[in-house]
Structure formats: C-alpha cells, structure tokens
Amino acid sequence: MPTRRTFIKTSAAAIGGIGIAQSLPGSLLAGSRVRGANDRITLALIGVRNMGWGDLEDLLKQPGVVCKTLCDVDDTVLAEKANALTEAGSGRPLLEKDYRKVLDDKDIDAVIIGTPDHWHCLPLIDACQAGKHVYVEKPLANSIGEINVMLDAARKYKRLVQVGQQQRSGAHWQSAIEFVRSGKLGTIRQVKYWANFNYGAGNMPVPDSAPPPGVDYDRWLGPAPDRSFNRNRFHGSWRMFRDYGGGLMTDWGVHLIDMGLWAMDVQTAPRSVASIGGIFAHGDRALEMPDTLTVLYEMDGFNMVWEHNGGVQQGPYDQLFGVKFIGTNGTLVADRDKWRVFPEWGGENWRMEEVEEQPGDQLSHVNHCGNFIRAIRYGEPLNAGIEIGHRAALYAHLGNISHWAGERVVYDEKTRSITNSEKGNALITPEYRSPWKFPVI
Ligand SMILES: NC(=O)c1ccc[n+]([C@@H]2O[C@H](COP(=O)([O-])OP(=O)(O)OC[C@H]3O[C@@H](n4cnc5c(N)ncnc54)[C@H](O)[C@@H]3O)[C@@H](O)[C@H]2O)c1
C-alpha cells in the first residue's frame, strides 16, 4: 500500500478556482446606500475592550474610513482606547456610555457592535432602525428569540449587517469549501467539529465585590437579570455564564459549524438536535456552561457532530479545534492555519489523488472588514450577512438548549418554536429585565 507521500502532488493551481466568496450567499443589498469611492464612511464602536477594538483597527485600514465615537460602559476602557486611537493619528473620538445617543448622530454611517452576546440584540435593532449599517460580532445574539427578531429588523429596515464570522473571508477556508463541494471527497456522510480550549474550563472562583470604579454595571447587565457584581462574570469571562453567553458551544460553535453549513449548502434548521454533557472536569471553577459537550445534529443525508472539551489543549490531528468532512474517497481536515486531505485506500489504489496542504494566510479578519466597507460603498455582496450569522447561531443555540432541556429537540422554522419539548421551547426567548423590553418588529 503506497503512503500518502508517494502520490503525485497536486499543485495548488490544480485545486483551482479559489476565491468563491462572491458566488456565495451575500446579504440584503436593497437598502445599501451605494457611495462613491471617495465618500468618507464614518463609524462608531459600541463595546470597545477586546474584539470590537480589533474590528475597528481592521476597519480603519480600509480607505476613507474614520471613527467618530467610542461607546462603552467602562470609563477606564474608554479612556485607554481613546488614547490609543489619538496616538494612532485617528483624531480624538467622542466618548459615550449610552449607545442610543450614538445612534442619534446623523454623521455615523455604520456601527460596530463588540459588546458581550447578551447585548447584541437591542443595539443592532436600534441601529438598523436609525438607518445605520452594522458590523456585529458573533454569535449573532445570546438566544434564538433574539436572532429571529434581529433578522426581521435587518430585513425590515434594509440595512447591511455583517456578522463577525470572519472565516467566511479567509482564502484557505474558501478553497476548502470549494474542494468539499467539488465532489472529489466522494459522498460526504459525516461532518465533525471540535473545540478544546483552556478557557472553556472557567476561572477559579472569586467572591462578589463592588464593580470597578467608572463602570456602569447596571448598564453592562442591561436586559440580563439583576445580580451582584463578580469579576468572573464580567469582562472577557462572561461567556461561561448563561445570562451573557453560551460557552464554547456558541463562542466557537458558530465559527466552525458555519464552515460545515456552508460546504454542505445547508439552508434549513436541522431535523433534530441531541446533546449530552455537563461540568464533568471543572466543578471547582466559576462556570455555568458545560465543560464537556457532544451534540448530534440530524441532517438530510449526513450526520453532524459537535464536541468540546474545556480545559483540554489537545485535539484530533494535533489540532486544538477543527472541522473535518468525512467522504467515501477521503477526509478533509481544516483549521485556521491550513487544510489537508487524507485519501482513502481502496484495496488496490487510492480513491483520490493526493492534495498538497493548503496554508491559511491569517488575513480573513481584515478581508472581512474590507468586504463590509465595499458592501456599503459599492454594493459588494457580504460574505457573512445576517442570514449566515442567524443560521450558525441557530445551530449553536439548539446544541445548548438540548443540553439544558435534557431532551432531543426539533425546531420548526415556520413557527420559530421547538415542537417536541416544552422545556426546550421555554428557552427560546429570554425575559428582559425592566426597563429594557424584548423588541417587537
Ligand atoms: N470574531 C471573533 O473571532 C471574536 C473573537 C472574540 C470575541 N468575539 C465576540 O466579540 C464580542 C465581545 O467579546 P469580547 O471578548 O470583546 O468581550 P469583552 O468583555 O472583552 O468586551 C466587551 C466590551 O463591551 C462593553 N459593554 C458591555 N455592555 C455595553 C453596553 N451596553 N454599551 C457599550 N459597551 C458595553 C464592556 O464594557 C466591554 O468593554 C462577543 O460577542 C464575542 O463573542 C468575536
């Protein structure tokens, strides 16, 4: 039996046709105010500490883009980032704590939403209503009820919404998807995802305390339930607590599951979703989300399996995270650094030609930002419009809901409900804390 290396190497050119983003689903364009190449695009950033800031940095690399306002509920974060922006030569931004005041500013063309997941829905809907385009971080929101009304709002107000699933703008992801779709792997019967990260184990517990000076904690909580301040539930580590995030399932789930849905051209909800898991390894830590979870997605003609292990830094194929497409002729395995194909031995010969490893270029994020700006300016189709963010978030949230309900769940897209599990259905829409109201579109 020959080894993989004895195969004639397929050149990168033979893989061919790289760059299929344009032919893939974009977003709504009807509402896009197409502008001239020299028109300035003025941004505001809502939620500036970490990823929102990264988004702004790459958006400001696009020609003719300026930032007028930074909005955050933490004065320290605001001051630090205002200084960084000024030192970088971008001028002194206006500073704001209430995002609604940012939306009143007619100069702002588009906003970036870099707040924790429980704070994506209201700013996005208000921004669309105020006529702004939106770059919103992933997952689209922290519940299925929210992503549904966000989709409705973007459609109703005809705004461009780019979701921060930047892998959609990565050249090696695009070529991997094209390869999967080429048929060379044969019949694909299973798509598997895994994400093993230390942070998925949560932090060591600390006692509740007063919020740090300069933090408007009531506004940070927003529509989430009232409770005393704890550092572990705040900046960065909120994602392991249900009121604000969905743990590894949604944090990494939307990035990776999106690749499978894209490659397999999935346009619908799964037939059913069944999860098992729990906090099996890190019960001494501060977290509510399962550190261990396996989710089975029943699809049309193939299986999908999600798996995460918080606190583990090893994974299949020596990859911390990844996606693999198992076909009759071979298996394609991808992460952010590369994709590789492992051909099947058919007894007498290999079922497919060997394929050279395809490296990632680490440009997906800056490309994603460029795509958003070109969508506003020239009407270029969005690589990760709201429908794409909505679908990935739906799949990820159903994984968590099945876990919390302890039941296999069936989601009906027409009625936007879980039809076979009362417990699951009760988890679709969160209750908003007064004075915040769950939006009606
Ligand atoms: N695309 C990616 O690869 C990627 C990577 C990391 C994070 N993210 C996403 O980015 C979002 C932010 O994550 P993070 O790691 O930057 O979180 P973070 O906690 O570091 O930062 C969030 C910021 O939002 C501010 N904020 C909270 N409520 C606010 C409000 N009502 N108005 C204005 N500001 C408010 C906080 O004070 C904080 O500065 C999340 O949705 C996360 O999933 C995406």
PDBQT file of the ligand as one rigid body, heavy atoms in Angstrom, charges set to zero:
ROOT
HETATM    1  N1  LIG A 501     -14.959  37.155  15.675  1.00  0.00    +0.000 N 
HETATM    2  C1  LIG A 501     -14.161  36.630  16.580  1.00  0.00    +0.000 C 
HETATM    3  O1  LIG A 501     -13.256  35.848  16.274  1.00  0.00    +0.000 OA
HETATM    4  C2  LIG A 501     -14.359  37.008  18.020  1.00  0.00    +0.000 A 
HETATM    5  C3  LIG A 501     -13.305  36.866  18.952  1.00  0.00    +0.000 A 
HETATM    6  C4  LIG A 501     -13.542  37.279  20.271  1.00  0.00    +0.000 A 
HETATM    7  C5  LIG A 501     -14.775  37.783  20.647  1.00  0.00    +0.000 A 
HETATM    8  N2  LIG A 501     -15.773  37.878  19.740  1.00  0.00    +0.000 N 
HETATM    9  C6  LIG A 501     -17.107  38.403  20.104  1.00  0.00    +0.000 C 
HETATM   10  O2  LIG A 501     -16.980  39.791  20.389  1.00  0.00    +0.000 OA
HETATM   11  C7  LIG A 501     -17.944  40.168  21.390  1.00  0.00    +0.000 C 
HETATM   12  C8  LIG A 501     -17.197  40.854  22.540  1.00  0.00    +0.000 C 
HETATM   13  O3  LIG A 501     -16.309  39.912  23.126  1.00  0.00    +0.000 OA
HETATM   14  P1  LIG A 501     -15.020  40.446  23.914  1.00  0.00    +0.000 P 
HETATM   15  O4  LIG A 501     -14.132  39.292  24.122  1.00  0.00    +0.000 OA
HETATM   16  O5  LIG A 501     -14.503  41.641  23.208  1.00  0.00    +0.000 OA
HETATM   17  O6  LIG A 501     -15.711  40.908  25.310  1.00  0.00    +0.000 OA
HETATM   18  P2  LIG A 501     -15.145  41.929  26.388  1.00  0.00    +0.000 P 
HETATM   19  O7  LIG A 501     -15.862  41.632  27.649  1.00  0.00    +0.000 OA
HETATM   20  O8  LIG A 501     -13.664  41.903  26.388  1.00  0.00    +0.000 OA
HETATM   21  O9  LIG A 501     -15.558  43.365  25.821  1.00  0.00    +0.000 OA
HETATM   22  C9  LIG A 501     -16.890  43.781  25.750  1.00  0.00    +0.000 C 
HETATM   23  C10 LIG A 501     -16.970  45.297  25.939  1.00  0.00    +0.000 C 
HETATM   24  O10 LIG A 501     -18.330  45.694  25.814  1.00  0.00    +0.000 OA
HETATM   25  C11 LIG A 501     -18.613  46.678  26.813  1.00  0.00    +0.000 C 
HETATM   26  N3  LIG A 501     -20.041  46.772  27.041  1.00  0.00    +0.000 N 
HETATM   27  C12 LIG A 501     -20.858  45.943  27.756  1.00  0.00    +0.000 A 
HETATM   28  N4  LIG A 501     -22.124  46.390  27.707  1.00  0.00    +0.000 NA
HETATM   29  C13 LIG A 501     -22.114  47.534  26.967  1.00  0.00    +0.000 A 
HETATM   30  C14 LIG A 501     -23.124  48.453  26.561  1.00  0.00    +0.000 A 
HETATM   31  N5  LIG A 501     -24.405  48.317  26.905  1.00  0.00    +0.000 N 
HETATM   32  N6  LIG A 501     -22.750  49.510  25.796  1.00  0.00    +0.000 NA
HETATM   33  C15 LIG A 501     -21.466  49.682  25.424  1.00  0.00    +0.000 A 
HETATM   34  N7  LIG A 501     -20.457  48.844  25.786  1.00  0.00    +0.000 NA
HETATM   35  C16 LIG A 501     -20.797  47.782  26.545  1.00  0.00    +0.000 A 
HETATM   36  C17 LIG A 501     -17.807  46.177  28.001  1.00  0.00    +0.000 C 
HETATM   37  O11 LIG A 501     -17.622  47.169  28.986  1.00  0.00    +0.000 OA
HETATM   38  C18 LIG A 501     -16.508  45.759  27.324  1.00  0.00    +0.000 C 
HETATM   39  O12 LIG A 501     -15.614  46.840  27.199  1.00  0.00    +0.000 OA
HETATM   40  C19 LIG A 501     -18.644  38.875  21.805  1.00  0.00    +0.000 C 
HETATM   41  O13 LIG A 501     -19.859  38.770  21.129  1.00  0.00    +0.000 OA
HETATM   42  C20 LIG A 501     -17.680  37.791  21.369  1.00  0.00    +0.000 C 
HETATM   43  O14 LIG A 501     -18.302  36.550  21.104  1.00  0.00    +0.000 OA
HETATM   44  C21 LIG A 501     -15.581  37.506  18.435  1.00  0.00    +0.000 A 
ENDROOT
TORSDOF 0
